[in-house]
Protein backbone atom coordinates (compact mmCIF):
# COMPACT_ATOMS: atom_id res chain seq x y z
CA UNK A 1 0.00 0.00 0.00
CA UNK A 2 1.18 3.51 -0.76
CA UNK A 3 2.00 5.41 2.40
CA UNK A 4 1.03 8.99 3.08
CA UNK A 5 3.75 11.54 3.85
CA UNK A 6 5.28 10.87 7.29
CA UNK A 7 3.51 7.51 7.60
CA UNK A 8 6.73 5.62 6.83
CA UNK A 9 8.04 6.80 10.21
CA UNK A 10 5.68 4.29 11.85
CA UNK A 11 7.43 1.43 10.05
CA UNK A 12 11.11 2.17 10.68
CA UNK A 13 11.42 -0.70 13.14
CA UNK A 14 10.27 -4.31 12.69
CA UNK A 15 6.87 -5.12 14.19
CA UNK A 16 6.55 -8.53 15.80
CA UNK A 17 4.24 -10.89 13.86
CA UNK A 18 3.83 -8.35 11.04
CA UNK A 19 6.23 -9.24 8.21
CA UNK A 20 6.66 -6.37 5.76
CA UNK A 21 9.23 -4.43 3.81
CA UNK A 22 9.37 -0.92 2.46
CA UNK A 23 9.83 -0.01 -1.20
CA UNK A 24 10.47 3.36 -2.81
CA UNK A 25 7.41 4.66 -4.63
CA UNK A 26 7.28 8.21 -5.97
CA UNK A 27 3.76 8.02 -7.45
CA UNK A 28 2.21 10.33 -4.83
CA UNK A 29 5.19 12.44 -3.81
CA UNK A 30 8.97 12.54 -4.14
CA UNK A 31 10.55 10.26 -1.57
CA UNK A 32 7.34 8.27 -1.17
CA UNK A 33 7.23 4.75 0.19
CA UNK A 34 5.09 1.68 -0.26
CA UNK A 35 4.57 -0.91 2.46
CA UNK A 36 4.57 -4.44 1.10
CA UNK A 37 3.19 -7.08 3.44
CA UNK A 38 2.79 -10.83 3.20
CA UNK A 39 -1.01 -10.68 3.35
CA UNK A 40 -1.39 -10.84 7.10
CA UNK A 41 -0.94 -8.18 9.71
CA UNK A 42 -1.75 -7.00 13.16
CA UNK A 43 -4.76 -4.78 12.44
CA UNK A 44 -3.69 -1.84 14.60
CA UNK A 45 -0.45 -1.52 12.59
CA UNK A 46 -2.09 -1.34 9.15
CA UNK A 47 -1.26 1.68 6.97
CA UNK A 48 -4.00 4.26 6.49
CA UNK A 49 -4.80 3.03 2.95
CA UNK A 50 -5.46 -0.46 4.34
CA UNK A 51 -7.62 0.89 7.14
CA UNK A 52 -10.03 2.61 4.76
CA UNK A 53 -9.93 0.03 1.94
CA UNK A 54 -11.98 -0.50 -0.24
CA UNK A 55 -12.68 3.22 -0.05
CA UNK A 56 -10.75 6.37 -0.76
CA UNK A 57 -11.74 10.00 -0.40
CA UNK A 58 -12.54 12.26 -3.35
CA UNK A 59 -11.47 15.80 -2.50
CA UNK A 60 -13.21 18.82 -3.98
CA UNK A 61 -11.27 22.06 -4.02
CA UNK A 62 -12.83 25.50 -4.18
CA UNK A 63 -11.65 28.34 -6.38
CA UNK A 64 -9.86 29.78 -3.37
CA UNK A 65 -7.66 26.66 -3.13
CA UNK A 66 -9.42 25.39 -0.01
CA UNK A 67 -10.95 21.96 0.46
CA UNK A 68 -14.72 22.29 0.10
CA UNK A 69 -15.72 18.62 0.35
CA UNK A 70 -14.34 15.18 1.13
CA UNK A 71 -16.47 12.33 -0.21
CA UNK A 72 -15.77 8.62 0.30
CA UNK A 73 -15.89 6.58 -2.92
CA UNK A 74 -14.88 3.10 -4.02
CA UNK A 75 -11.13 2.84 -4.64
CA UNK A 76 -10.71 1.82 -8.30
CA UNK A 77 -8.17 -0.82 -7.26
CA UNK A 78 -10.76 -2.50 -5.05
CA UNK A 79 -12.73 -3.92 -7.97
CA UNK A 80 -10.01 -6.49 -8.65
CA UNK A 81 -9.56 -7.78 -5.09
CA UNK A 82 -12.64 -6.98 -2.99
CA UNK A 83 -16.19 -8.32 -3.35
CA UNK A 84 -17.89 -5.27 -1.77
CA UNK A 85 -17.95 -3.07 -4.89
CA UNK A 86 -19.81 -5.84 -6.75
CA UNK A 87 -22.10 -6.49 -3.77
CA UNK A 88 -23.62 -3.01 -3.80
CA UNK A 89 -20.77 -0.56 -3.49
CA UNK A 90 -21.22 1.97 -0.72
CA UNK A 91 -24.62 0.47 0.12
CA UNK A 92 -22.83 -2.74 1.14
CA UNK A 93 -20.76 -0.89 3.74
CA UNK A 94 -21.54 0.29 7.22
CA UNK A 95 -22.63 3.95 7.35
CA UNK A 96 -20.41 4.32 10.43
CA UNK A 97 -17.39 3.11 8.42
CA UNK A 98 -18.15 5.52 5.59
CA UNK A 99 -18.52 8.40 8.06
CA UNK A 100 -15.22 7.48 9.74
CA UNK A 101 -13.43 7.42 6.36
CA UNK A 102 -14.84 10.88 5.58
CA UNK A 103 -13.85 12.28 8.99
CA UNK A 104 -10.32 10.89 8.67
CA UNK A 105 -10.02 12.38 5.18
CA UNK A 106 -11.15 15.78 6.42
CA UNK A 107 -8.51 15.71 9.16
CA UNK A 108 -5.75 14.58 6.80
CA UNK A 109 -6.57 17.38 4.36
CA UNK A 110 -5.52 19.90 7.01
CA UNK A 111 -1.89 18.90 6.45
CA UNK A 112 -0.52 20.51 3.27
CA UNK A 113 1.90 17.64 2.46
CA UNK A 114 -0.75 14.97 2.89
CA UNK A 115 -3.32 17.00 0.95
CA UNK A 116 -0.86 17.37 -1.95
CA UNK A 117 -0.25 13.59 -1.97
CA UNK A 118 -3.99 12.84 -1.90
CA UNK A 119 -4.60 15.27 -4.75
CA UNK A 120 -1.77 13.66 -6.76
CA UNK A 121 -3.43 10.28 -6.24
CA UNK A 122 -6.78 11.73 -7.30
CA UNK A 123 -5.29 13.24 -10.48
CA UNK A 124 -3.75 9.86 -11.38
CA UNK A 125 -7.09 8.11 -10.84
CA UNK A 126 -8.94 10.74 -12.87
CA UNK A 127 -6.42 10.36 -15.72
CA UNK A 128 -6.82 6.58 -15.63
CA UNK A 129 -10.60 6.95 -15.82
CA UNK A 130 -10.34 8.99 -19.04
CA UNK A 131 -8.97 5.87 -20.77
CA UNK A 132 -11.85 3.62 -19.69
C-alpha positions as CSV (number, residue, x, y, z in Angstrom):
1,X,0.0,0.0,0.0
2,X,1.2,3.5,-0.8
3,X,2.0,5.4,2.4
4,X,1.0,9.0,3.1
5,X,3.7,11.5,3.9
6,X,5.3,10.9,7.3
7,X,3.5,7.5,7.6
8,X,6.7,5.6,6.8
9,X,8.0,6.8,10.2
10,X,5.7,4.3,11.8
11,X,7.4,1.4,10.0
12,X,11.1,2.2,10.7
13,X,11.4,-0.7,13.1
14,X,10.3,-4.3,12.7
15,X,6.9,-5.1,14.2
16,X,6.6,-8.5,15.8
17,X,4.2,-10.9,13.9
18,X,3.8,-8.3,11.0
19,X,6.2,-9.2,8.2
20,X,6.7,-6.4,5.8
21,X,9.2,-4.4,3.8
22,X,9.4,-0.9,2.5
23,X,9.8,0.0,-1.2
24,X,10.5,3.4,-2.8
25,X,7.4,4.7,-4.6
26,X,7.3,8.2,-6.0
27,X,3.8,8.0,-7.4
28,X,2.2,10.3,-4.8
29,X,5.2,12.4,-3.8
30,X,9.0,12.5,-4.1
31,X,10.6,10.3,-1.6
32,X,7.3,8.3,-1.2
33,X,7.2,4.7,0.2
34,X,5.1,1.7,-0.3
35,X,4.6,-0.9,2.5
36,X,4.6,-4.4,1.1
37,X,3.2,-7.1,3.4
38,X,2.8,-10.8,3.2
39,X,-1.0,-10.7,3.3
40,X,-1.4,-10.8,7.1
41,X,-0.9,-8.2,9.7
42,X,-1.8,-7.0,13.2
43,X,-4.8,-4.8,12.4
44,X,-3.7,-1.8,14.6
45,X,-0.5,-1.5,12.6
46,X,-2.1,-1.3,9.1
47,X,-1.3,1.7,7.0
48,X,-4.0,4.3,6.5
49,X,-4.8,3.0,3.0
50,X,-5.5,-0.5,4.3
51,X,-7.6,0.9,7.1
52,X,-10.0,2.6,4.8
53,X,-9.9,0.0,1.9
54,X,-12.0,-0.5,-0.2
55,X,-12.7,3.2,-0.1
56,X,-10.7,6.4,-0.8
57,X,-11.7,10.0,-0.4
58,X,-12.5,12.3,-3.4
59,X,-11.5,15.8,-2.5
60,X,-13.2,18.8,-4.0
61,X,-11.3,22.1,-4.0
62,X,-12.8,25.5,-4.2
63,X,-11.7,28.3,-6.4
64,X,-9.9,29.8,-3.4
65,X,-7.7,26.7,-3.1
66,X,-9.4,25.4,0.0
67,X,-11.0,22.0,0.5
68,X,-14.7,22.3,0.1
69,X,-15.7,18.6,0.3
70,X,-14.3,15.2,1.1
71,X,-16.5,12.3,-0.2
72,X,-15.8,8.6,0.3
73,X,-15.9,6.6,-2.9
74,X,-14.9,3.1,-4.0
75,X,-11.1,2.8,-4.6
76,X,-10.7,1.8,-8.3
77,X,-8.2,-0.8,-7.3
78,X,-10.8,-2.5,-5.1
79,X,-12.7,-3.9,-8.0
80,X,-10.0,-6.5,-8.6
81,X,-9.6,-7.8,-5.1
82,X,-12.6,-7.0,-3.0
83,X,-16.2,-8.3,-3.4
84,X,-17.9,-5.3,-1.8
85,X,-17.9,-3.1,-4.9
86,X,-19.8,-5.8,-6.8
87,X,-22.1,-6.5,-3.8
88,X,-23.6,-3.0,-3.8
89,X,-20.8,-0.6,-3.5
90,X,-21.2,2.0,-0.7
91,X,-24.6,0.5,0.1
92,X,-22.8,-2.7,1.1
93,X,-20.8,-0.9,3.7
94,X,-21.5,0.3,7.2
95,X,-22.6,3.9,7.4
96,X,-20.4,4.3,10.4
97,X,-17.4,3.1,8.4
98,X,-18.2,5.5,5.6
99,X,-18.5,8.4,8.1
100,X,-15.2,7.5,9.7
101,X,-13.4,7.4,6.4
102,X,-14.8,10.9,5.6
103,X,-13.9,12.3,9.0
104,X,-10.3,10.9,8.7
105,X,-10.0,12.4,5.2
106,X,-11.1,15.8,6.4
107,X,-8.5,15.7,9.2
108,X,-5.7,14.6,6.8
109,X,-6.6,17.4,4.4
110,X,-5.5,19.9,7.0
111,X,-1.9,18.9,6.5
112,X,-0.5,20.5,3.3
113,X,1.9,17.6,2.5
114,X,-0.8,15.0,2.9
115,X,-3.3,17.0,0.9
116,X,-0.9,17.4,-1.9
117,X,-0.2,13.6,-2.0
118,X,-4.0,12.8,-1.9
119,X,-4.6,15.3,-4.8
120,X,-1.8,13.7,-6.8
121,X,-3.4,10.3,-6.2
122,X,-6.8,11.7,-7.3
123,X,-5.3,13.2,-10.5
124,X,-3.8,9.9,-11.4
125,X,-7.1,8.1,-10.8
126,X,-8.9,10.7,-12.9
127,X,-6.4,10.4,-15.7
128,X,-6.8,6.6,-15.6
129,X,-10.6,6.9,-15.8
130,X,-10.3,9.0,-19.0
131,X,-9.0,5.9,-20.8
132,X,-11.8,3.6,-19.7
